[in-house]
Amino acid sequence: MTEQKTVYLADYQPYTHLVDSVDLTFRLAPSATRVSARLSLRPNPERPGRNDLRLDGEGLTLVSCAVDGKAVTPTVEPDALTLAAKDLPDGPFTLETEVEIAPEANTALEGLYMSKGMYCTQCEAEGFRKITYYPDRPDVMSRFKVRIESDLPILLSNGNPTAQGPGFAEWDDPWPKPAYLFALVAGDLRAHSAKFTTASERPVDLNIWVRPGDEDRCAYAMDSLIRSMRWDEQVYGREYDLDVFNIVAVDDFNMGAMENKGLNIFNSRYVLASPETATDDDYYRIEAIIAHEYFHNWTGNRITCRDWFQLCLKEGLTVFRDHQFSGDMRSAAVRRIEDVVTLRSRQFREDDGPLAHPVRPESFIEINNFYTATVYEKGAEVIGMLKSLVGDGAYKRALDLYFDRHDGDAATIEDWLKVFEDTTDRDLSQFKLWYSQAGTPRLKVDEAWDDGVYTLTFAQANPPTPGQPEKQPKVIPIKVALLNPNGDEVVPTIMLEMTREKQSFRFEGLAAKPVPSILRGFSAPVVLDRKPAPGERAFLLAHDTDPFNKWEAGRALAKEVMSEIALKGTPVRSDWLDALAAVTFDDTLDPAFRALCLRLPGEDDIAQTIHAMGRIPDPAKIHAARREMAGALAIRLGDGLSRLYKDLDDNAPFSPSASQAGRRALKVAALQLLTRRDGGKLAASAFARARSMTEEIGALAALLEVHQGQAELTSFAARWGRDANVMDKWYALQITTAEPGDAAALADRLIQTPGFDWKNPNRFRTVIGALAANHAAFHHRSGAGYRLVADWLLKLDPLNPQTAARVSTAFETWPRYDASRRKRAKKELERMLAAPDLSGDLREMVERMLAAG
Ligand SMILES: [Zn+2]
């Protein structure tokens, strides 16, 4: 076990040396790749005096080391190579090293590794140190030249190609970059190619590289890339800056994708799509992730982070930008709702438990553990609030200043906020608390009506989180409108700026007591705590002109009903059923919006709601409540549901467009409800004649939910057995629809199938991750869910600690539940902690989770 060291933001110091250029030569071989590095170095004037040169390096076999051409003997430790100051020139010098590494033995998928015969890299956050000795930190930016020697036909790296011939290729990246953006790919690949011309007329060759046979499934990814490039020019004035942009699809990848300069590497599931193999959700994700990684070229690559504490600087901003892009490409209202659903289910959950941390953490042990919903999703929400507070015009001016002022820099959150302060003359010191204080604020709302004057009083509570018992009030932008009792808007959307712990806002000259529509568009990531008047939610679901709040009214009502059933065993309330029926059959509403309204809140979300009420959630009762609501809804919607299904079941040729996707979503939602009434007849025929993966998997899910579909499962596997990305759906769906008491045993059976390659992160997630995400199954009172997940985390950890640590967050909610479940969960966490040679990644997570109780 390597010793665990905590790193603190407050300890930051610039690096001792500057690296003016890097020349790398790779002689690729699966078990013995040679990496030669030639670094042009000089002392950093910001670190006066004579300093040792310490380079990061892990798992490297040093072959040779020379300074200015003369062999030297450095001090080599397991994580570093050091040359003493006295042995170094007091000015510029050249350091040459040669190391040997074994990509085929690299199962952690960090650094240089192999995936099905192809070489690829993943260097963020600290993977480059597994390739060669180097100052592996984001504030050391340098120009990289790369030569690759290999018999494989396609040899790629960052930047522009400069030479190639039999057995070699050379690349030159003119833009200085940190090592985490380095990439190399070598393999037998085929390109799907296109051309792009930038606004200033630079021609760019675009290539998406895939394994032979997959070329015809790249068209949507390419189309998404071209639209992203155009959008970034039009909306942010940012152009692409190289002659070539390459994307490579890889099957074995720890995350979604990586924005390496000019050479993005993608998990193949976020590149490959055809109507038969990809769902509408897959299409949406491909578009969003292609855009996200492309947008990093400016927000992340040209302007990078000074240190890893600033991760939200690039991720929060880039997520915000990709949300904006998706909103422009699709229905902005539907995208906003989906983004908030994700935020609540992942980030609010994180904020509510032992893993809560600020958007900009102040210390960490393993940075890989901070690629979290808080850094990404809440990081994006913080930027959305900033934009609301300063206004669209000032936001644009501030961003222009940010790009002008910091191009080529390794920047900080302070730099980011300063451009807003300089543009607007606003003091953002209170706003900055959003970056330093963890936890989701709760906003209590009271109202008063007195002789034509309506007063809204807000009180904010910032709950304690690990290491932060006391907090100060935050700036909260609250977008509000007021509606007349007849549904007309009497006060259109205005933004209230809350800065104190408790604050009142008055509205005068109203003829009747209005109904407030509070937190329109979800203008701040907070929990609203308000007891609405009876019937108010149904009223807002019917009348609110803000699509987010319209949906939110129905959502809040559904959550209230589900919590009541789970806690008190009450029957399904008719006001919810009636209100939802009205929305479902309202043809003036976007089908995608109606499908969203029909989607019941998740069980984990209800557990969180019940926990926030100070009660103990019972996963089995929540599961039963959700099922009861779906059954009652299927009956309440009656024959109209069959008519709706028939109307949507058209023969239009497939398009991945948002409007068609919305119709399919509503059609599948209708089918799933109808299946609860007819026992599966319609779903079986829908499965047989499905013309897209959305319909095929939707029909299969409908069948599995009513314990049918075994024959369909078999035929699905026979049809798609060779397609790993499609089979991931087959595995995951069985686990997500399994009865809570059977899911762990089913997962065990699926693990025995020959297709279960647990070393592949996608497949591991589709079985173990799906079990962990099935709330009632993971928290089953037998403890079987906890046990199986812990077993597999322990098995995966020695090979791939990063993925093991991420999946382990399934346990983060354990303190919420009853004593018996807590005991079982804690036992598994303790068992993991006691394992010999537990990785630093998983150890840090388990220790943080155990600290909660
Ligand atoms: Zn990113």
Residues whose N, C-alpha, C, O or C-beta is under 5 A from the ligand:
A	BS01	ZN	E315 T318
